[in-house]
Amino acid sequence: GPHGIDFLNDSGRRLRSFMELHDLAALSSFFKKPFYGTWLHPCSKLQKQLDHIMISRCDLKRFTDAGACCGQLIDSDHSAVFCKLR
C-alpha cells in the first residue's frame, strides 16, 4: 500500500515478491498511521515493521482500519497488529 515504513531489506523484498505473485496485500500499509513499527531494534531503537496481516487484494474494501497497537499487550518484544472489518 501507499503507507508504512519505507526501508526494505532482502527479507522484505522476498515477502513483497511473494505477495505480488499471490495477489496479497499487507493490510496496515493501506491506512495512514503515526507509526507502523511492530518491533523495536534493541540497539538502534529504530522501529521495524515485521508483523503483518496479509489479505487477498480483492478483500481490501472489507476493512476500515488496520495497524500496530500502541503499547505492550503481552510479554513480547513485538507489538500486536489489529484490523477492523466493515
Secondary structure, 3 states (H helix, E strand, C coil): CCCCCCCCCHHHHHHHHHHHHCCEEEHHHHCCCCCCCCEECCCCCCEECCCCCEEEHHHHHHEEEEEECCCCCCCCCECCEEEEEC
